[in-house]
């Protein structure tokens, strides 16, 4: 997975390493962010997903009431 340390023969080889790295980065390693509490980035995202959806719904409701000028 050290794609910065090897020469790839083709794009498919590179993509395979990038996919492995992204999976480890997002699903296996713990996040060091202030409000992540040792969870993985995916766990952090899933735990906060409802907050983002609420914000989007609030914005949608505001635009339905008062359309942009």
N, C-alpha and C positions, 0 to 999 in steps of 0.2 A: 503493500500500500504506500510505499514511499515514492509517490509519482514524481517528486522533485529530484529523486536520486537515480532515476533510470531513464534510458532512452527507449521509447516505445516504437514498435514496428508499424503500428497502424492506430487509427483513431479508436477502433473497437477495444484494443488493449488499454488505452488510456481511459476510455469510458468505464471499463470494468474496475480499474483502480479507483477512479473518482467515485463511482457508486459505492464501493466498499468503504472508502474514507467517509463519505457523507453518512452512510448508515451508522458507522461507529461514532462519528461526531454528534449526530442527532439522537441516537437511540441507546448508546451504550455508555458513553462517558458522562460524568456528572457535570452540571453547569456550575460555574463559579460566580455567577451574577449575584448581586446583593439580595434580591428577593426570590431566588430560585431554590434555596434551602437544600442543595445537594441533589436536586432532581435532574434528569436529563432534559435537554432542550425540548424534546417532544412532549415529555410529561408537563413541563412548564407551560408550553403552548396549549395543550389540551385542558389544563387546569384553568387557564385564563381565557379560553375561547369564548365562553359565555359573556365575558366583559366586553370583548370586541363586538360580538353580535348585538349586545344591548346598545352600544354606541352607534352602530350602523342603523339600528331600528329607530333610535332617537332622531338621528339625522334625517332618515327617510320620512318620519312623521312631520318634522319641521318643514321639509320641502313640500309636502303635500298641503300643509296649512298655508304657508307663505312662499309661493314660488319665487325663485331668483329673478331679479330684474335685469 
